[in-house]
Amino acid sequence: TWVVSVGVDEYVTESVPDLKYAGADAKLVSQSLQDLAKVPAANIFTFTSDAVQPDLSPRTTNIMFRLSWVREHAKPGDTLVFFFAGHGMQVDQQGYLLTEETDNRSADTLKVSSLRSDDLFRQLFDMPTSKILFVFDACRNEAGSSKGLGDGLSRSFSLSRSNLEYATIFSCSVGERSWEWADKRHG
């Protein structure tokens, strides 16, 4: 089993509001899979805003590099868990996961500075793994507008391949928002 867990609390651009508990959620997912599912620590990659190593900051290039690396090392029969906690947006029916360098001042800056869901799913569905679990803790409000993931993320699943089993968990339905729970210090 391989784990890529992303939690974005701090965004570089002031127009993207910071979160408080996305990093804590990403760390908890990684630690839980290590403790309960016995995933080796060497197979777990956790990207958070407070990462000490620059290559573990939640940036699009770091995430895509690590997914490429996993693709080279994974084998048929392996499982991949991809977790993302942070903001999501939709532009022109395309979903985007907002990584820490995302600039959402315009549709054009958003498109070149965030993780496009079609690119993410092409990378994931190109894995030799036989199973993938997707978990997304991001808003999906105002479908069809530029706020939330809407149905743009779900649309990307049309890129699937026939010999792959996958399951997806969204924190909310299309048209809804995800919330942080201050009392629990998690999303």
Stockholm file with secondary structure:
# STOCKHOLM 1.0

chainA/1-187         TWVVSVGVDEYVTESVPDLKYAGADAKLVSQSLQDLAKVPAANIFTFTSDAVQPDLSPRTTNIMFRLSWVREHAKPGDTLVFFFAGHGMQVDQQGYLLTEETDNRSADTLKVSSLRSDDLFRQLFDMPTSKILFVFDACRNEAGSSKGLGDGLSRSFSLSRSNLEYATIFSCSVGERSWEWADKRHG
#=GR chainA/1-187 SS CEEEEEECCCCSSTTSCCCSSHHHHHHHHHHHHHHHSCCCGGGEEEEETTCSSGGGSSCHHHHHHHHHHHHHHCCTTCEEEEEEESCEEEETTEEEECCTTCCCSSHHHHHHHSEEHHHHHHHHHTSSCSEEEEEEESCCCSTTTTSSCTTHHHHGGGGCCTTCEEEEEESSCTTCCCCCBTTTTBC
#=GC SS_cons         CEEEEEECCCCSSTTSCCCSSHHHHHHHHHHHHHHHSCCCGGGEEEEETTCSSGGGSSCHHHHHHHHHHHHHHCCTTCEEEEEEESCEEEETTEEEECCTTCCCSSHHHHHHHSEEHHHHHHHHHTSSCSEEEEEEESCCCSTTTTSSCTTHHHHGGGGCCTTCEEEEEESSCTTCCCCCBTTTTBC
//
